Amino acid sequence: MASRLQSILEQKAKKQNVLALSLHKKGSAMSRKIKFLLLSLIAIAIMLANPYKLIVVRGNSMYPTLKNGSILLGKKSNYFKRGDIIVAQNDLFEVIVKRIKYVGGDNYYYSFSKDSAEFTLIEDDSYANLYKIISTDNQSIMHLVVPKNQYYILGDNRNESDDSRRFGSINKESIIYKIVK
């Protein structure tokens, strides 16, 4: 009878061990899923908080400096200066790559013919160049100032670029990345 009782107790112990082992396997599978989920969330958070991004140039507006298909490294920034190449949104919410020509407070000039509605940006704003245009009877000069916290941006390939000559200066908030050299 003692051996029978011992046998029954051993069988119960085996069942409890099998049940405990089964629960442990389910628990470890569950903990693997939780770990995977946590690591995935951490990876997503790092990607979103990362200040760097790869940028692919589309079009020839920055040629010859940047060619169509060039891959660039952009960095989030709050400081921009003349000459910086930036990634921004234009007035049509398109992402564009351009160079900052003028910053807030800078003066720039357009010349236009009295016979035509075509405006031309005067990129050499030296007094000698301005005087030549002002002294012409058929030409007029329009003097403009870039507003504070705004930027006048141009593509290096002026003939192929849709830039501030069409949509005006852009707000600082429209700049997404500064290209890292």
matplotlib code that plots the C-alpha trace (Angstrom):
import matplotlib.pyplot as plt

x = [0.0, 2.9, 4.4, 1.0, 0.7, 4.2, 3.5, 0.4, 2.4, 5.1, 2.5, 1.0, 4.4, 5.2, 1.9, 2.6, 6.2, 4.8, 2.2, 4.8, 7.1, 4.2, 3.4, 7.1, 7.3, 4.2, 5.6, 9.0, 7.2, 5.1, 8.2, 10.0, 7.0, 7.1, 10.8, 10.4, 7.6, 9.7, 12.8, 10.7, 9.2, 12.7, 14.0, 11.1, 11.6, 15.3, 14.6, 12.1, 14.4, 17.4, 18.5, 20.0, 18.4, 19.5, 18.3, 18.1, 18.4, 15.7, 16.2, 18.9, 18.2, 21.5, 23.7, 26.7, 27.1, 24.6, 23.6, 20.2, 20.2, 23.0, 22.6, 23.1, 23.2, 20.7, 20.7, 18.0, 19.2, 18.0, 21.0, 21.4, 23.6, 24.3, 25.6, 24.1, 22.5, 19.1, 16.1, 12.9, 9.2, 8.1, 4.7, 3.3, 4.5, 7.1, 10.4, 13.2, 17.0, 18.4, 21.1, 20.5, 21.3, 20.0, 19.0, 16.7, 17.6, 19.5, 18.7, 18.2, 17.1, 15.1, 15.3, 12.5, 11.9, 9.1, 8.2, 8.0, 6.5, 9.7, 11.6, 15.3, 17.1, 20.3, 22.7, 25.6, 24.2, 27.3, 26.6, 28.3, 25.9, 22.9, 23.9, 24.1, 20.6, 19.2, 20.7, 18.9, 15.6, 14.0, 14.9, 13.6, 14.9, 12.8, 14.5, 13.4, 14.5, 14.3, 12.1, 13.4, 13.5, 13.1, 15.5, 15.8, 16.8, 18.1, 19.1, 22.7, 21.4, 19.3, 17.8, 16.4, 15.4, 12.0, 13.0, 12.5, 12.4, 8.9, 7.6, 9.5, 11.5, 10.6, 10.0, 12.6, 10.0, 9.9, 13.5, 13.6, 17.3, 20.6, 22.9, 26.1, 29.3]
y = [0.0, 2.4, 1.6, 2.2, 5.6, 6.4, 5.6, 7.8, 10.7, 10.3, 10.4, 13.5, 15.1, 14.2, 15.8, 19.0, 19.1, 18.6, 21.4, 23.7, 23.0, 23.7, 27.0, 27.9, 27.3, 29.4, 32.1, 32.2, 32.4, 35.3, 37.0, 36.6, 38.4, 41.1, 41.6, 41.7, 44.3, 46.4, 46.3, 47.1, 50.2, 51.3, 50.9, 53.0, 55.7, 55.9, 56.2, 59.0, 60.9, 60.5, 63.9, 62.4, 61.3, 60.1, 62.4, 61.5, 64.4, 64.5, 66.7, 69.0, 72.2, 71.9, 70.7, 70.8, 70.8, 67.9, 65.5, 63.8, 60.6, 61.9, 60.6, 63.2, 63.2, 65.7, 66.8, 68.6, 72.0, 75.4, 77.4, 78.3, 80.7, 81.9, 79.2, 76.2, 73.6, 72.7, 70.4, 72.4, 72.4, 74.9, 76.6, 73.4, 71.3, 69.6, 68.6, 70.5, 70.7, 74.3, 76.7, 79.6, 82.8, 85.4, 85.4, 87.6, 91.2, 90.8, 93.2, 91.8, 93.4, 92.6, 94.4, 94.6, 96.1, 98.6, 96.8, 93.4, 91.7, 89.6, 90.1, 89.2, 88.7, 90.8, 88.4, 90.9, 93.6, 95.8, 99.5, 99.6, 97.0, 98.6, 102.0, 100.6, 99.3, 102.4, 104.7, 102.8, 104.5, 101.2, 99.3, 99.6, 98.2, 96.7, 96.6, 93.9, 92.8, 89.2, 89.2, 88.1, 84.2, 83.7, 82.6, 83.3, 80.0, 79.2, 76.2, 76.3, 75.6, 78.7, 77.7, 74.4, 75.6, 76.4, 78.4, 81.7, 83.6, 82.1, 81.5, 84.1, 83.6, 80.6, 80.5, 78.8, 76.2, 75.1, 73.9, 70.2, 69.4, 71.0, 69.0, 67.7, 68.1]
z = [0.0, 0.8, -2.6, -4.3, -2.5, -3.4, -7.0, -7.0, -5.5, -8.1, -10.9, -9.5, -9.2, -12.8, -13.9, -12.0, -13.4, -17.0, -16.3, -14.8, -17.8, -20.2, -18.4, -18.5, -22.3, -22.8, -20.5, -22.3, -25.7, -24.3, -22.9, -26.3, -27.9, -25.3, -25.7, -29.5, -29.2, -26.8, -29.0, -32.1, -30.3, -29.2, -32.7, -34.1, -31.5, -32.3, -36.1, -35.4, -33.1, -35.3, -36.6, -39.8, -43.0, -46.4, -49.2, -52.9, -55.4, -58.0, -61.0, -62.3, -60.4, -58.4, -61.3, -61.5, -57.7, -57.2, -60.0, -60.4, -58.2, -55.9, -52.3, -49.6, -45.8, -44.3, -40.6, -38.7, -37.7, -36.5, -37.8, -41.5, -43.3, -46.8, -49.0, -47.1, -49.2, -47.6, -48.1, -47.8, -48.8, -51.4, -51.7, -53.4, -50.4, -52.7, -51.1, -52.9, -52.5, -52.9, -51.8, -49.4, -51.4, -49.0, -45.3, -43.3, -43.5, -46.8, -49.7, -53.2, -56.5, -59.6, -62.8, -65.2, -68.6, -69.0, -72.2, -70.7, -67.6, -67.1, -63.9, -63.6, -60.3, -60.1, -58.5, -58.5, -56.3, -56.4, -56.8, -60.2, -61.6, -60.0, -61.4, -64.9, -64.7, -63.0, -65.6, -68.4, -69.4, -70.4, -67.2, -63.6, -60.4, -57.6, -54.2, -51.8, -48.3, -47.1, -43.9, -40.6, -40.1, -43.9, -46.6, -50.3, -51.9, -55.4, -57.4, -58.7, -62.2, -62.6, -65.9, -64.5, -61.0, -59.5, -56.5, -54.6, -57.9, -58.4, -54.8, -52.8, -49.6, -47.4, -43.6, -41.4, -40.5, -44.2, -44.0, -43.2, -43.3, -43.8, -46.1, -44.3, -46.3]

ax = plt.figure().add_subplot(projection="3d")
ax.plot(x, y, z, "-o")
ax.set_aspect("equal")
plt.show()
